[in-house]
Amino acid sequence: MLEIHRPTPQYRDLMSQSSEPTSADILIVEDEMPIARLMEIHLRKAGFSTVICSDGDTALAALRDGAWKLVLLDRMLPGASGMKILRWIKASKSHGHTPVLMVTALGMASERVHGLNEGADDYLAKPFEPDELVARARALLRRSRTVNASDHSGDTLQLDPDVPVVIDGDQRIEVRPLEYKLLKILMDKPGKTRSRDYLLDHVWGHDVYVESRTVDVTIKRLRKALKALGRKDCIETVRGMGYRFVKPTS
């Protein structure tokens, strides 16, 4: 995990010159200031508080020092790259549950899939419509509020709210971010069958083309991980329909 030992000069200047607290609703990490200011204007108009960081090192310092409800993250940045920041967020105990919206000029499907596989919660390609940016930010914030691992506190199997870890009693196993999201979706409605199309839309996203077979492969990996807890049978295949989560009986 990347550690930041001191704030960068730019971060100190940013905080001293701004009337905003060190923590706000949304952290905007974008090195093109016209785009960053456009984001800020429309997000603030929608009622959010924001802070802008124009390089990766400054962003890491801001993440370490503050609490954020959402991060808008460009992929191509001076200093630490967007992907390095994304991995830091998802590995962090305090920020691992913070939603990340990647906003980048790299709009190819392969790039989007790579970002989502690393744990990004959504992807928006430049150029974008400001209204769509605000709508996606609101959707991620709603999802973050409603999807909470504490909802599963009565189950034997639980999810760590900060990192992609599955807990069963005193046992803990780490899973990949996509496997974590997939299990969370299934655990939200125990016993309810979710189709492959539903899982593709809610785990990988509407705007990414992924073959339905990808769901099967991810389920297979997830079952293999759960096998270490003796819980691989918690995910059932419903032939011709999809998958469902069945609560452990003991």
Legacy VTK file of the C-alpha trace (Angstrom):
# vtk DataFile Version 3.0
C-alpha trace
ASCII
DATASET POLYDATA
POINTS 250 float
0.000 0.000 0.000
1.288 3.438 -0.878
1.996 5.654 2.137
2.162 9.450 2.010
4.329 10.865 4.794
3.784 14.586 4.279
1.353 16.832 2.375
2.634 18.087 -0.948
3.224 21.860 -1.231
0.311 22.092 -3.665
-2.002 20.396 -1.135
-0.914 22.778 1.645
-1.550 25.750 -0.649
-4.908 24.335 -1.711
-6.117 24.004 1.861
-4.744 27.348 3.050
-6.309 29.277 0.162
-9.703 27.588 0.322
-12.544 28.230 2.725
-13.639 24.611 2.219
-12.902 22.057 4.949
-10.308 19.387 4.165
-13.191 16.969 3.665
-16.075 17.590 1.290
-18.692 15.531 -0.515
-16.665 14.999 -3.688
-12.944 14.959 -4.468
-12.274 15.934 -8.095
-8.935 14.593 -9.354
-8.379 16.200 -12.761
-5.284 17.901 -14.217
-7.109 19.868 -16.947
-8.406 22.843 -14.988
-11.143 23.904 -17.458
-12.665 20.423 -17.118
-12.162 20.382 -13.354
-13.857 23.777 -13.009
-16.734 22.648 -15.234
-17.251 19.633 -12.960
-17.060 21.826 -9.881
-19.591 24.373 -11.188
-22.226 21.780 -12.028
-21.696 19.648 -8.932
-21.897 22.669 -6.643
-24.990 23.841 -8.499
-26.462 20.414 -7.670
-25.734 21.005 -3.979
-22.443 19.161 -3.475
-19.274 20.513 -1.874
-16.094 19.801 -3.815
-12.312 20.018 -3.662
-10.093 19.854 -6.766
-6.681 18.166 -6.961
-4.758 18.538 -10.203
-2.135 15.806 -9.723
-1.985 12.318 -8.300
0.329 13.005 -5.353
-1.866 15.846 -4.127
-4.915 13.621 -4.464
-3.333 10.895 -2.327
-2.542 13.453 0.380
-6.141 14.709 0.284
-7.459 11.153 0.512
-5.257 10.373 3.470
-6.244 13.528 5.342
-9.976 13.690 4.576
-13.204 11.728 4.354
-14.932 11.728 0.977
-18.311 10.503 -0.188
-17.242 10.184 -3.835
-14.054 10.493 -5.912
-14.101 11.670 -9.551
-10.847 10.340 -10.933
-9.017 11.011 -14.185
-6.803 8.174 -15.364
-3.976 10.184 -16.942
-2.426 12.407 -14.248
0.931 13.951 -13.376
2.456 12.258 -10.349
0.654 9.124 -9.163
-1.513 7.721 -11.953
-5.268 7.396 -11.740
-5.011 3.594 -11.624
-2.496 3.793 -8.768
-4.889 6.053 -6.841
-7.799 3.705 -7.556
-5.861 0.732 -6.176
-4.879 2.768 -3.099
-8.511 3.675 -2.434
-9.788 0.114 -2.785
-7.014 -1.278 -0.553
-7.517 1.365 2.150
-9.312 0.405 5.362
-10.823 3.886 5.704
-11.622 4.569 2.021
-12.142 1.117 0.498
-15.916 1.610 0.403
-15.725 5.088 -1.193
-17.256 5.000 -4.700
-14.968 6.016 -7.566
-16.210 7.434 -10.871
-13.478 7.288 -13.508
-13.749 10.269 -15.874
-11.233 9.930 -18.679
-10.573 10.439 -22.357
-9.678 6.749 -22.632
-13.087 5.607 -23.766
-12.163 2.259 -25.357
-14.063 -0.732 -23.988
-10.837 -2.475 -22.979
-9.786 0.533 -20.902
-13.181 0.716 -19.207
-13.125 -2.990 -18.422
-9.618 -2.654 -16.963
-10.706 0.207 -14.717
-13.834 -1.627 -13.558
-11.828 -4.777 -12.896
-9.554 -2.746 -10.629
-12.546 -1.631 -8.573
-13.928 1.528 -10.228
-17.656 1.833 -9.560
-18.538 3.600 -12.812
-16.896 5.032 -15.925
-17.625 8.236 -17.858
-15.746 9.031 -21.073
-14.730 12.549 -22.109
-16.274 14.608 -23.555
-19.324 14.239 -21.330
-22.564 16.086 -20.704
-22.494 17.861 -17.308
-26.026 16.651 -16.560
-24.886 13.053 -17.042
-21.927 13.620 -14.725
-24.243 14.910 -11.990
-26.720 12.063 -12.550
-23.999 9.430 -12.263
-22.572 11.085 -9.149
-25.999 11.055 -7.527
-26.566 7.413 -8.491
-23.247 6.335 -6.954
-23.933 8.276 -3.770
-27.398 6.705 -3.467
-25.920 3.244 -4.003
-23.237 3.949 -1.427
-25.845 4.918 1.168
-28.200 2.022 0.542
-25.682 -0.775 0.019
-24.116 -1.270 3.411
-22.516 -4.377 4.742
-24.314 -3.843 8.057
-27.454 -4.972 6.243
-25.969 -8.460 6.401
-25.084 -8.329 10.106
-27.622 -11.030 10.923
-26.067 -13.495 8.495
-23.286 -15.907 9.321
-21.463 -14.707 6.205
-20.627 -10.987 6.233
-18.804 -8.448 4.088
-16.163 -6.077 5.388
-17.470 -2.556 4.600
-14.000 -1.109 3.920
-12.100 -3.715 1.913
-13.060 -6.633 -0.383
-13.023 -9.216 2.387
-15.599 -11.898 3.267
-15.984 -12.780 6.949
-17.340 -15.976 8.482
-16.944 -16.016 12.248
-13.242 -15.589 12.954
-12.255 -16.464 9.380
-11.529 -13.829 6.735
-10.737 -14.218 3.047
-9.811 -11.523 0.544
-11.552 -11.569 -2.836
-11.176 -9.486 -5.997
-13.194 -6.246 -6.211
-15.527 -7.627 -8.903
-16.135 -10.808 -6.913
-16.904 -8.648 -3.851
-19.419 -6.539 -5.802
-21.027 -9.621 -7.292
-21.419 -11.287 -3.889
-22.811 -8.069 -2.407
-25.487 -7.857 -5.107
-26.525 -11.466 -4.498
-26.495 -11.077 -0.702
-28.732 -8.021 -0.864
-31.676 -10.278 -1.787
-31.044 -13.785 -0.409
-32.976 -16.414 -2.332
-33.740 -14.088 -5.262
-32.447 -15.270 -8.613
-30.440 -12.689 -10.532
-30.037 -13.146 -14.272
-26.689 -12.806 -15.983
-27.907 -9.609 -17.678
-28.900 -8.118 -14.308
-25.498 -8.956 -12.844
-23.677 -7.546 -15.874
-25.593 -4.249 -15.547
-25.163 -3.902 -11.772
-21.617 -5.185 -11.359
-19.857 -4.279 -14.626
-22.131 -1.366 -15.644
-24.553 -0.529 -18.454
-21.970 1.090 -20.726
-19.414 -1.702 -20.819
-19.684 -4.584 -23.262
-18.873 -7.784 -21.414
-19.909 -11.267 -22.542
-22.380 -13.051 -20.271
-19.812 -15.832 -19.902
-17.778 -13.378 -17.811
-20.400 -13.711 -15.070
-19.928 -17.488 -15.027
-16.153 -17.130 -14.805
-16.416 -14.634 -11.931
-18.922 -16.868 -10.102
-16.497 -19.769 -10.472
-13.668 -17.717 -8.960
-15.942 -16.520 -6.153
-17.020 -20.064 -5.295
-13.380 -21.124 -5.221
-12.638 -18.309 -2.748
-15.676 -19.168 -0.597
-14.584 -22.810 -0.553
-11.851 -21.753 1.881
-14.664 -20.856 4.305
-16.618 -23.993 3.500
-19.315 -21.795 1.920
-19.075 -22.373 -1.840
-22.651 -23.775 -1.839
-24.020 -20.378 -0.759
-24.209 -19.426 -4.440
-26.630 -21.609 -6.341
-27.029 -21.907 -10.094
-30.643 -21.687 -11.238
-30.559 -23.452 -14.575
-31.600 -21.246 -17.473
-32.142 -18.221 -15.208
-29.030 -17.150 -13.316
-27.662 -17.251 -9.773
-28.923 -16.722 -6.221
-27.450 -16.454 -2.750
-28.661 -18.917 -0.113
-28.047 -18.068 3.530
-25.780 -20.509 5.356
-27.729 -22.773 7.706
-24.949 -23.033 10.263
LINES 1 251
250 0 1 2 3 4 5 6 7 8 9 10 11 12 13 14 15 16 17 18 19 20 21 22 23 24 25 26 27 28 29 30 31 32 33 34 35 36 37 38 39 40 41 42 43 44 45 46 47 48 49 50 51 52 53 54 55 56 57 58 59 60 61 62 63 64 65 66 67 68 69 70 71 72 73 74 75 76 77 78 79 80 81 82 83 84 85 86 87 88 89 90 91 92 93 94 95 96 97 98 99 100 101 102 103 104 105 106 107 108 109 110 111 112 113 114 115 116 117 118 119 120 121 122 123 124 125 126 127 128 129 130 131 132 133 134 135 136 137 138 139 140 141 142 143 144 145 146 147 148 149 150 151 152 153 154 155 156 157 158 159 160 161 162 163 164 165 166 167 168 169 170 171 172 173 174 175 176 177 178 179 180 181 182 183 184 185 186 187 188 189 190 191 192 193 194 195 196 197 198 199 200 201 202 203 204 205 206 207 208 209 210 211 212 213 214 215 216 217 218 219 220 221 222 223 224 225 226 227 228 229 230 231 232 233 234 235 236 237 238 239 240 241 242 243 244 245 246 247 248 249
